[in-house]
Amino acid sequence: MIKHREVFMAILVCGVLGLTVPLLAAKNQPAEASGKPDAAGESGQQEVVIRGVHRLKVKVEKPDPDISFDVDEIAVPYVKTEDSVLDVSPTAMSHPSVSIVSKLNSTQAASPFIQLFQHSPILTLRPRYTSKVKIAKWRLRITDSFGNVFKDFSGRNTLPKKISWDGIGKDNKMLSVGISYSYIFAIIDVASNPTSQMGKPIILESLLYEQGGITVAQIVYKVVLERKGRKTIITKKGELYLREVADLLTFKQKYPLVIESYAKDIDAAKTKGEIIQEYFQERLLLSKQKFKLVAQKSRIERVVFKIR
């Protein structure tokens, strides 16, 4: 009885699910079902197919998608841009600074990660004096590689807390890159005893400064250019320097850009200057008329940019 009940329950479940199951029949009782007996026909097992309808149904309401956007949020920035262009008169549009978008025509550098140029101050000293004897006078003397006095600082009685040198010499001339500058700091006390200290030489590969309303950038050529086979090409570091100059030119929009090229002979200075000029022409899409190339002879090979 228990076996028949289990068989009945299996038939009931499979009828709901629509499955195919084997059904055990009595040995002496024929099975009333379609299908062929299996290889073990003597055991009385037959395959019975029971068909049914799946009655388990799950009803779920699918929520409507909530998609909301503001058309003005997309359109307004473009409309404002068009209006700003249309509101400018044709005469004003002829000026380059108006035709360039504000981000490129701002004080922010176009390549903010590039800051290779040396800036003022060039030298900063914080002198110390530990002797109990009072100071009579002190002097800071800066000389160039030829031994000529380039700049003097002096005072009496007390030392200043800080001495800063902006790189300008006694004749109001800025120092040059590629030249070695030495300095010595000397103190004479009231007993006429001298004390001096010499600092490390200063040699700059680049310098950026303002002079008389003109932005001046100096770079030694050995950093900017290199020989590769028979060609002279711009170095990777030199390309970064030139990009920084290009950013300054983009901001100021003052032409022509003066390129002063210094080399050991005039022909070499002109050739190197033309390589630099071609770089700016290709990068900024400018014609030759936007540049003024000046080639000069000098033992210190360097390039100087002047942007008004």
BAPATOR-463420 format. One line per 10 residues: their letters; for each residue x, y, z of C-alpha. Coordinates in steps of 0.1 Angstrom, whole numbers, always signed. Layout:
<torros>
a> X:Y:Z; ...;
</torros>
This chain:
<torros>
mikhrevfma> +0:+0:+0; +28:+23:+9; +46:+16:-24; +14:+23:-45; +10:+56:-26; +46:+67:-34; +40:+58:-71; +8:+78:-71; +25:+109:-56; +53:+107:-82;
ilvcgvlglt> +27:+105:-110; +8:+135:-95; +39:+157:-93; +52:+147:-127; +18:+154:-141; +20:+190:-129; +55:+194:-143; +50:+175:-175; +79:+151:-170; +88:+116:-183;
vpllaaknqp> +94:+90:-155; +97:+52:-154; +67:+34:-138; +70:+1:-120; +42:-24:-129; +34:-56:-112; +50:-87:-126; +18:-105:-135; -1:-73:-145; +4:-57:-179;
aeasgkpdaa> +13:-20:-180; -14:+1:-198; +9:+25:-214; +25:+32:-248; +62:+26:-254; +86:-2:-258; +100:-21:-229; +137:-16:-222; +164:-41:-224; +155:-54:-189;
gesgqqevvi> +119:-63:-200; +118:-93:-177; +117:-70:-146; +85:-55:-157; +98:-19:-160; +83:+3:-188; +87:+39:-197; +55:+59:-193; +50:+94:-207; +27:+116:-186;
rgvhrlkvkv> +16:+148:-201; +4:+178:-181; +1:+215:-179; +25:+237:-160; +2:+253:-134; +28:+273:-115; +28:+309:-127; +45:+339:-112; +30:+373:-120; +53:+404:-116;
ekpdpdisfd> +45:+439:-126; +74:+454:-145; +79:+491:-135; +79:+517:-163; +114:+532:-169; +118:+567:-155; +140:+586:-180; +141:+623:-174; +164:+649:-189; +165:+687:-194;
vdeiavpyvk> +168:+697:-231; +180:+731:-221; +209:+716:-201; +223:+702:-234; +214:+731:-257; +221:+762:-236; +260:+759:-236; +261:+756:-274; +236:+785:-279; +257:+807:-256;
tedsvldvsp> +288:+799:-275; +272:+808:-308; +257:+840:-293; +291:+850:-280; +306:+847:-315; +277:+864:-333; +278:+893:-308; +314:+902:-316; +319:+927:-344; +339:+917:-375;
tamshpsvsi> +366:+943:-366; +371:+928:-331; +372:+893:-346; +403:+902:-365; +423:+902:-333; +437:+868:-325; +429:+869:-288; +392:+872:-295; +391:+842:-319; +408:+819:-294;
vsklnstqaa> +387:+803:-267; +391:+817:-232; +409:+787:-217; +438:+791:-242; +437:+829:-238; +440:+829:-200; +468:+832:-175; +467:+795:-169; +494:+776:-189; +481:+754:-216;
spfiqlfqhs> +505:+727:-204; +505:+733:-166; +527:+702:-159; +556:+719:-178; +577:+742:-156; +613:+737:-166; +625:+773:-168; +645:+788:-140; +628:+818:-125; +640:+846:-101;
piltlrpryt> +655:+846:-76; +686:+830:-88; +704:+830:-55; +691:+833:-19; +714:+835:+11; +706:+835:+48; +739:+845:+64; +749:+835:+99; +775:+851:+122; +784:+833:+155;
skvkiakwrl> +814:+854:+166; +809:+877:+196; +829:+904:+179; +807:+930:+162; +806:+933:+124; +821:+963:+108; +810:+955:+72; +801:+926:+49; +800:+920:+12; +786:+895:-13;
ritdsfgnvf> +805:+896:-46; +793:+877:-77; +817:+872:-106; +813:+857:-141; +835:+829:-156; +860:+856:-168; +866:+869:-133; +847:+901:-139; +826:+915:-111; +789:+910:-121;
kdfsgrntlp> +771:+921:-89; +780:+935:-55; +759:+935:-23; +774:+952:+8; +764:+966:+42; +776:+977:+76; +772:+968:+113; +746:+940:+110; +738:+912:+86; +705:+910:+68;
kkiswdgigk> +683:+880:+75; +681:+872:+38; +699:+883:+6; +682:+875:-27; +697:+880:-62; +674:+882:-91; +701:+876:-117; +706:+912:-128; +741:+926:-128; +754:+960:-118;
dnkmlsvgis> +748:+974:-153; +712:+963:-152; +720:+933:-175; +706:+899:-169; +730:+870:-165; +733:+846:-194; +726:+808:-194; +756:+785:-200; +780:+808:-181; +795:+800:-147;
ysyifaiidv> +789:+825:-120; +808:+823:-86; +801:+842:-54; +820:+849:-22; +806:+862:+10; +830:+881:+32; +827:+897:+67; +852:+921:+84; +847:+927:+122; +856:+958:+141;
asnptsqmgk> +890:+943:+149; +897:+941:+111; +896:+903:+111; +882:+890:+77; +860:+859:+73; +849:+847:+39; +831:+818:+24; +829:+808:-12; +797:+792:-26; +791:+767:-54;
piilesllye> +793:+780:-90; +759:+788:-106; +754:+776:-141; +719:+778:-156; +706:+758:-186; +675:+780:-189; +660:+812:-176; +627:+830:-179; +622:+866:-168; +604:+899:-176;
qggitvaqiv> +625:+929:-188; +610:+962:-199; +576:+946:-206; +591:+918:-227; +591:+882:-217; +626:+867:-223; +634:+830:-223; +669:+817:-226; +680:+780:-232; +714:+765:-239;
ykvvlerkgr> +715:+747:-273; +730:+715:-258; +697:+709:-240; +674:+718:-270; +692:+702:-300; +713:+671:-306; +729:+654:-336; +714:+622:-349; +734:+609:-378; +737:+638:-402;
ktiitkkgel> +706:+656:-389; +701:+680:-360; +669:+673:-342; +651:+686:-311; +656:+666:-279; +628:+654:-257; +636:+679:-230; +641:+706:-256; +606:+699:-269; +592:+705:-235;
ylrevadllt> +610:+738:-232; +597:+749:-266; +562:+739:-256; +564:+761:-226; +575:+790:-249; +546:+782:-273; +522:+785:-243; +535:+819:-235; +532:+830:-271; +496:+816:-273;
fkqkyplvie> +487:+837:-242; +503:+869:-253; +495:+868:-290; +522:+894:-298; +541:+891:-330; +567:+888:-343; +584:+863:-320; +621:+873:-319; +644:+843:-320; +680:+852:-312;
syakdidaak> +703:+823:-321; +739:+822:-308; +765:+798:-320; +802:+796:-327; +797:+808:-363; +769:+827:-381; +759:+798:-404; +755:+774:-375; +735:+799:-356; +712:+805:-385;
tkgeiiqeyf> +707:+767:-391; +698:+760:-355; +675:+790:-354; +656:+778:-384; +650:+744:-368; +635:+762:-338; +614:+784:-360; +601:+755:-380; +589:+738:-348; +568:+768:-338;
qerlllskqk> +554:+772:-374; +542:+736:-373; +529:+736:-338; +511:+770:-338; +503:+770:-376; +520:+803:-381; +537:+818:-412; +573:+829:-414; +562:+865:-412; +553:+859:-375;
fklvaqksri> +590:+853:-366; +621:+874:-366; +653:+853:-367; +686:+869:-356; +718:+848:-359; +748:+860:-339; +783:+846:-332; +791:+836:-296; +812:+811:-277; +781:+803:-255;
ervvfkir> +756:+785:-278; +721:+794:-268; +687:+805:-281; +669:+835:-267; +632:+842:-272; +616:+876:-268; +578:+879:-266; +564:+914:-263;
</torros>
